[in-house]
């Protein structure tokens, strides 16, 4: 048998499952492309490898640096809300986003400083580029930085909660081999 259940943000279901003896872990999934990039926050928009700003997602560094922003702060407010749920054992963090989703100047400049690679343009960092693997690792770390903040926020709400990560089998070979 099994005694752990991954659920959503469903208090009634979570209570029923807990009462039946299950350890309940709501799934904290990435909800990128659900943001609203506006004129007021456009400078924080994620940028694709082609150099075009995205209309519904933000740079991971911008999210980390601007948690009080009404739009970017959604990411962490959701962690706080879910961490305060009753009848749960913790959160299951779902890696739905790719390891790299932003090639904005802020991210590219940070990559250059940290890696020492002086790239000519974004194409060197994108799929097929000579620094593709290094930039993918850099993106993974930015993702982990976001998720570490999710864990911190969740545990502030309830220190006894456990933090688990989940990746689908199809994701594993692409970027969770480390």
N, C-alpha and C positions, 0 to 999 in steps of 0.2 A: 504494500500500500504506500501511500504518500501522505505527508502531513503538512506540506507547504503549498500555498496557493497564491498565485500572482493575480491581483485584481486591479480594478480601477479605483477611482475616487468615489467609492460606493459605501457609505457608512452602514446602511442596513445589511448589505451583503457581507461586509467585513465582520459585523457583529455575529451574524448567523454562522459564518465559517469559523470564527474564533470559538463560539459556543460549542461547535462540533469538534473542537480540538485541533483545528488547523492554525499554523503560523501564517499570518496574512501579510503580504507585501504588495501594496499598491504600486503600480507601474508608473514611474516618473519618466515619461517619454519626451523626447525632444519635440518641440512644437514649432520648429522653424517654419518659415513661410506663413506664419500666422501673425506676424508683427505688422505694424503699419509704419512704413517709412514716410515721413512727411517733410515739409520744408524745414520745420524746426529741428529735426534730427537727421537730416539727410547726410551730414558729414560723418555719421556713424554707420551708414549702410554697409553691409557686406558687399564686396566686389568680386565678381566672377573672375576666373582665370583669363577671360577675354578682356578684362579691364572695365566691364560694364557694371554699374551699381545695381544691386538687387533691390526690388521694390518692397519685398516682404521679409527681409532678414537683416540682422545686424552683425557687425564684426564681433568675434568673440572677445577681443580686447575691450571693445566699446561696452559690451554687456558687463564685463568685470569692473570696468572703470566708472560705470554710470548706473549703479543699482537703484538709485532713487528716481531715475527717469521713468515717466509713466509707461512708456512702451518697453524699453529694454529691461526695466525692473520686473516685468511679468515673469521672466525666467525664475527669479529668486522668490518672488511672492508666491508662486506656485509651490516651490519647495517648502516654504513656511506653512502654507495651508495644508499641504499633504503631511508634513511632519507633525501637525497638530491633530491629525485624525485619531480617533479612539479605536481600540480593538485591532491595532496593527502591530506587527513585530518589527517593521522597518520599511524601507523603500527599496524597490527594485528599479535601478536606473537602466533605462533602455537606450542603447546607443543607436538611435535612428539616423543621426546625422553622419555625414561622411567625415573622415579624419581631417579634411581641410575643406572649409567652405568659404574662406575669405582670402582674397589676394589684394586687399586694399593697401595703400601706401604704408599705413600704420603697421600692418602685419609683415609686409615685405621688408620694411626697414628694420623691424625687430629681428626678423630672420637673418638679415644681413649682418647685423651687429652680433648676434649670438653665434652664428655659424662661421663668420668670416668670409662667406661666399659673396663676392661682388658681382651680382647678376646684372645683365644688361636689360632684361625685361621679364615680364611674368611668364612668358612661354618657357623659360628655363626651369620654372618651378612647377609647371602644370604637367599633366600626363604626357610622357614622352620626352620631357625636358631633362637636361643633364643633372639637375638637382631635385628631380621629382621625389626620390626616396627621402632625401633630407628634409624637404618641405613637408612631406607627408608626416614624418616623425615630429616635426615642429607643430603641425596642426593637431596631431594626437595630444601633444603636451598642452596646447591651449584648451582642447576639449577636456582634458583631465583637470586643468586649473578650474574650469567652470564647474565640473562635477565635484571637485573638492569643496568648492564653496556651497554647492547643494548639500553635501554631507554635513558641513559645518552648521548650516542653517537648520537642517533637519534635526541634528543632535541638540541644537540650542532649544528647539521646541520640546524635545523629549530625548534626554541623554541615553535612555535605554534602547532606543531604536537601532537596528542593524542596517547596514548599507550594503546592498548587493548590486552587482552589475550584471547585465545580460546583453548578449549580442547574438543575433541570429546566426545560424549555421552558414548562411550564405555570406555573412559579413566576415566571418572568421579568417578565411584565407586572405582577404583583401587588406585588412588592417589590424587584426587583433592577434597576430602571430607573436607579438612581443609580450 
